Amino acid sequence: MAKDSSKIWTVFSLVSALGAAALAKQALDRMWTVATGKQPPENPADPDVEIWEAVTWAVASGVAVGIARMLAQRKAASYYTRSTGHLPPDLQRDDQKA
C-alpha cells in the first residue's frame, strides 16, 4: 500500500508542478510582451539578446516558475493529506506548529 501511495503521490506532484509551470510561463510571456512591447527571448544565452534583457528574463521566469511549482505542490500535498489522512510519502513536517 505504501509503495502504491508513493507512486500516486509522485505522479500527482509531478503533474501539478508541470501544469503550474506551464501556466506561469504563459502568463509571464504575456506580461513581458505587454511591458516591453517585444516577445520574450527564446534563448537568453544567444549573444544577440541584450544582456539586460537576458538577465531580466532569466530572473523573472525563474522566480515565476519556481513559485508556481511550489504553490502547486503545496496545494497537491494538502489535497493528498485531506484525501488520505496523512502526509504524502517523503514529506515531513517542519518543526513548526500545525
Contact map, one row per residue, 1 for C-alpha under 8 A:
11111000000000000000000000000000000000000000000000000000000000000000000000000000000000000000000000
11111100000000000000000000000000000000000000000000000000000000000000000000000000000000001000000000
11111110000000000000000000000000000000000000000000000000000000000000000000000000000000000000000000
11111111000000000000000000000000000000000000000000000000000000000000000000000000000000000000000000
11111111100000000000000000000000000000000000000000000000000000000000000000000000000000011000000000
01111111110000000000000000000000000000000000000000000000000000000000000000000000000000011000000000
00111111111000000000000000000000000000000000000000000000000000000000000000000000000000000000000000
00011111111100000000000000000000000000000000000000000000000000000000000000000000000000000000000000
00001111111110000000000000000000000000000000000000000000000000000000000000000001000000011000000000
00000111111111000000000000000000000000000000000000000000000000000000000000000000000000000000000000
00000011111111100000000000000000000000000000000000000000000000000000000000000000000000000000000000
00000001111111110000000000000000000000000000000000000000000000000000000000010000000000000000000000
00000000111111111000000000000000000000000000000000000000000000000000000010011000000000000000000000
00000000011111111100000000000000000000000000000000000000000000000000000000000000000000000000000000
00000000001111111110000000000000000000000000000000000000000000000000000000000000000000000000000000
00000000000111111111000000000000000000000000000000000000000000000000100110010000000000000000000000
00000000000011111111100000000000000000000000000000000000000000000001110110000000000000000000000000
00000000000001111111110000000000000000000000000000000000000000000000100000000000000000000000000000
00000000000000111111111000000000000000000000000000000000000000000000000000000000000000000000000000
00000000000000011111111100000000000000000000000000000000000000001001100100000000000000000000000000
00000000000000001111111110000000000000000000000000000000000000001101100000000000000000000000000000
00000000000000000111111111000000000000000000000000000000000000001000000000000000000000000000000000
00000000000000000011111111100000000000000000000000000000000000000000000000000000000000000000000000
00000000000000000001111111110000000000000000000000000000000000011001000000000000000000000000000000
00000000000000000000111111111000000000000000000000000000000010011000000000000000000000000000000000
00000000000000000000011111111100000000000000000000000000000000000000000000000000000000000000000000
00000000000000000000001111111110000000000000000000000000000000000000000000000000000000000000000000
00000000000000000000000111111111000000000000000000000000000110010000000000000000000000000000000000
00000000000000000000000011111111100000110000000000000000000000000000000000000000000000000000000000
00000000000000000000000001111111110000000000000000000000000000000000000000000000000000000000000000
00000000000000000000000000111111111000000000000000000000000000000000000000000000000000000000000000
00000000000000000000000000011111111111110000000000000000000000000000000000000000000000000000000000
00000000000000000000000000001111111111110000000000000000000000000000000000000000000000000000000000
00000000000000000000000000000111111111000000000000000000000000000000000000000000000000000000000000
00000000000000000000000000000011111110000000000000000000000000000000000000000000000000000000000000
00000000000000000000000000000001111111100000000000000000000000000000000000000000000000000000000000
00000000000000000000000000000001111111100000000000000000000000000000000000000000000000000000000000
00000000000000000000000000000001110111110000000000000000000000000000000000000000000000000000000000
00000000000000000000000000001001100111111000000000000000000000000000000000000000000000000000000000
00000000000000000000000000001001100001111100000000000000100000000000000000000000000000000000000000
00000000000000000000000000000000000000111111000010001100100000000000000000000000000000000000000000
00000000000000000000000000000000000000011111000000000000000000000000000000000000000000000000000000
00000000000000000000000000000000000000001111110000000000000000000000000000000000000000000000000000
00000000000000000000000000000000000000001111111010001110110000000000000000000000000000000000000000
00000000000000000000000000000000000000000011111010000100000000000000000000000000000000000000000000
00000000000000000000000000000000000000000011111110000000000000000000000000000000000000000000000000
00000000000000000000000000000000000000000001111111000000000000000000000000000000000000000000000000
00000000000000000000000000000000000000000000011111000000000000000000000000000000000000000000000000
00000000000000000000000000000000000000001001111111101100000000000000000000000000000000000000000000
00000000000000000000000000000000000000000000001111111100000000000000000000000000000000000000000000
00000000000000000000000000000000000000000000000011111110000000000000000000000000000000000000000000
00000000000000000000000000000000000000000000000001111111000000000000000000000000000000000000000000
00000000000000000000000000000000000000001001000011111111100000000000000000000000000000000000000000
00000000000000000000000000000000000000001001100011111111110000000000000000000000000000000000000000
00000000000000000000000000000000000000000001000000111111111000000000000000000000000000000000000000
00000000000000000000000000000000000000000000000000011111111100000000000000000000000000000000000000
00000000000000000000000000000000000000011001000000001111111110000000000000000000000000000000000000
00000000000000000000000000000000000000000001000000000111111111000000000000000000000000000000000000
00000000000000000000000000000000000000000000000000000011111111100000000000000000000000000000000000
00000000000000000000000000010000000000000000000000000001111111110000000000000000000000000000000000
00000000000000000000000010010000000000000000000000000000111111111000000000000000000000000000000000
00000000000000000000000000000000000000000000000000000000011111111100000000000000000000000000000000
00000000000000000000000000000000000000000000000000000000001111111110000000000000000000000000000000
00000000000000000000000110010000000000000000000000000000000111111111000000000000000000000000000000
00000000000000000001110110000000000000000000000000000000000011111111100000000000000000000000000000
00000000000000000000100000000000000000000000000000000000000001111111110000000000000000000000000000
00000000000000000000000000000000000000000000000000000000000000111111111000000000000000000000000000
00000000000000001001100100000000000000000000000000000000000000011111111100000000000000000000000000
00000000000000011101100000000000000000000000000000000000000000001111111110000000000000000000000000
00000000000000001000000000000000000000000000000000000000000000000111111111000000000000000000000000
00000000000000000000000000000000000000000000000000000000000000000011111111100000000000000000000000
00000000000000011001000000000000000000000000000000000000000000000001111111110000000000000000000000
00000000000010011000000000000000000000000000000000000000000000000000111111111000000000000000000000
00000000000000000000000000000000000000000000000000000000000000000000011111111100000000000000000000
00000000000000000000000000000000000000000000000000000000000000000000001111111110000000000000000000
00000000000110010000000000000000000000000000000000000000000000000000000111111111000000000000000000
00000000000010000000000000000000000000000000000000000000000000000000000011111111100000110000000000
00000000000000000000000000000000000000000000000000000000000000000000000001111111110000100000000000
00000000000000000000000000000000000000000000000000000000000000000000000000111111111000000000000000
00000000100000000000000000000000000000000000000000000000000000000000000000011111111111110000000000
00000000000000000000000000000000000000000000000000000000000000000000000000001111111111110000000000
00000000000000000000000000000000000000000000000000000000000000000000000000000111111111000000000000
00000000000000000000000000000000000000000000000000000000000000000000000000000011111110000000000000
00000000000000000000000000000000000000000000000000000000000000000000000000000001111111100000000000
00000000000000000000000000000000000000000000000000000000000000000000000000000001111111100000000000
00000000000000000000000000000000000000000000000000000000000000000000000000000001110111110000000000
00000000000000000000000000000000000000000000000000000000000000000000000000001101100111111011000000
00001100100000000000000000000000000000000000000000000000000000000000000000001001100001111110000000
01001100100000000000000000000000000000000000000000000000000000000000000000000000000000111110000000
00000000000000000000000000000000000000000000000000000000000000000000000000000000000000011111000000
00000000000000000000000000000000000000000000000000000000000000000000000000000000000000111111100000
00000000000000000000000000000000000000000000000000000000000000000000000000000000000000100111110000
00000000000000000000000000000000000000000000000000000000000000000000000000000000000000000011111100
00000000000000000000000000000000000000000000000000000000000000000000000000000000000000000001111100
00000000000000000000000000000000000000000000000000000000000000000000000000000000000000000000111110
00000000000000000000000000000000000000000000000000000000000000000000000000000000000000000000111111
00000000000000000000000000000000000000000000000000000000000000000000000000000000000000000000001111
00000000000000000000000000000000000000000000000000000000000000000000000000000000000000000000000111
